[in-house]
């Protein structure tokens, strides 16, 4: 009986058979493929700035530039920095647009509603659209 107890303590888990290893390998491969297909988004190449109902500008993100736009509430400062963009300063009280932070992926949007200015990153394809957002 002591031999059975010491054998049980030596191998707390049952041995894995060939089918078990094949199932683990197939599951791991499936997780890697799903990660590549679903959770990686494309980087953006252009920025579309809207002011009110009109497109103010469509700019390349491959630059370092600061823009100052005037809206109904006052001046808004936007920074483009080599592949990313953000609201740096806005005259609104809530500062939601500033707290949004850096936008880097195609399809991302930041909006300053009181000042009627929006930023949208464009790429070859969006990682999501309005139907599944």
C-alpha positions in Angstrom: 0.0 0.0 0.0 2.9 2.4 0.7 4.2 1.7 -2.8 0.9 2.8 -4.3 0.8 6.0 -2.2 4.4 6.9 -3.1 3.6 6.2 -6.8 0.5 8.5 -6.6 2.6 11.3 -5.1 5.3 11.0 -7.7 2.8 11.5 -10.6 0.0 13.7 -9.6 -1.3 14.1 -13.2 -2.1 11.2 -15.5 0.2 10.6 -18.4 -0.7 12.4 -21.6 -1.2 10.2 -24.7 -0.5 11.0 -28.3 -4.1 12.2 -28.9 -3.9 14.5 -25.9 -0.7 16.1 -27.3 -2.3 16.5 -30.7 -5.4 18.2 -29.2 -3.2 20.6 -27.2 -1.1 21.4 -30.3 -4.2 22.0 -32.4 -5.8 24.2 -29.8 -2.6 26.3 -29.5 -2.5 26.7 -33.3 -6.1 27.7 -33.4 -5.6 30.4 -30.7 -2.6 31.8 -32.6 -4.5 31.9 -35.9 -7.5 33.6 -34.2 -5.3 36.2 -32.6 -3.7 37.1 -35.9 -7.1 37.3 -37.7 -9.2 39.1 -35.1 -7.2 41.0 -32.6 -4.6 42.8 -34.7 -5.6 46.0 -36.4 -4.0 47.9 -39.2 -2.1 51.0 -38.5 -3.4 54.3 -40.0 -1.8 56.2 -42.8 -4.0 59.4 -43.0 -6.0 61.7 -40.8 -9.3 63.2 -41.7 -10.2 66.3 -39.7 -13.8 67.5 -39.8 -15.0 70.9 -38.6 -18.7 71.1 -38.3 -20.3 69.4 -41.3 -17.3 69.8 -43.6 -14.0 68.1 -44.1 -11.3 70.6 -43.0 -8.3 68.5 -44.2 -7.0 65.0 -44.9 -3.4 64.8 -43.9 -0.6 62.2 -43.9 0.4 60.9 -40.5 4.0 60.6 -41.6 4.9 64.0 -40.2 5.4 66.0 -37.0 3.0 68.9 -36.9 0.8 70.9 -34.6 -2.5 72.4 -35.9 -4.6 75.1 -34.3 -8.2 75.1 -35.3 -10.8 77.6 -34.3 -14.3 76.4 -33.5 -17.4 77.9 -31.8 -15.9 77.5 -28.3 -12.4 78.7 -29.1 -9.0 77.3 -30.2 -8.3 73.5 -30.3 -4.7 72.2 -30.6 -4.1 68.9 -32.5 -0.7 67.2 -32.6 0.4 64.8 -35.4 3.5 62.8 -34.5 4.7 60.2 -37.0 1.8 57.8 -37.2 -0.3 59.0 -34.3 -2.5 62.0 -33.5 -4.3 63.5 -30.5 -6.1 66.5 -29.2 -3.6 68.4 -27.1 -5.7 71.2 -25.9 -9.4 72.0 -26.2 -11.6 74.9 -24.9 -14.4 72.6 -23.6 -15.0 71.9 -19.9 -15.1 68.1 -20.0 -11.8 67.6 -21.9 -13.0 64.1 -23.1 -11.3 64.6 -26.4 -7.9 65.4 -24.7 -8.3 62.4 -22.4 -8.9 60.1 -25.4 -5.1 60.1 -25.9 -3.1 59.0 -28.9 -5.0 57.5 -31.9 -2.9 55.0 -33.9 -5.2 52.5 -35.6 -7.3 52.9 -38.7 -11.0 53.5 -37.8 -10.3 55.2 -34.5 -12.1 58.5 -33.9 -11.9 61.3 -31.3 -14.5 64.1 -31.2 -14.7 67.5 -29.4 -18.4 68.0 -29.6 -18.6 71.5 -28.0 -16.0 72.8 -30.5 -17.4 70.6 -33.4 -14.1 69.1 -34.4 -13.5 65.4 -35.1 -10.4 63.3 -35.9 -10.7 60.0 -37.8 -7.8 57.8 -38.8 -7.9 56.2 -42.2 -6.1 53.1 -43.5 -6.7 50.5 -46.2 -9.5 49.1 -44.1 -11.0 49.8 -40.8 -10.7 47.4 -37.9 -14.4 48.0 -37.1 -17.3 50.0 -38.4 -20.4 51.6 -37.0 -22.3 48.3 -37.2 -20.1 46.4 -34.8 -18.7 49.2 -32.8 
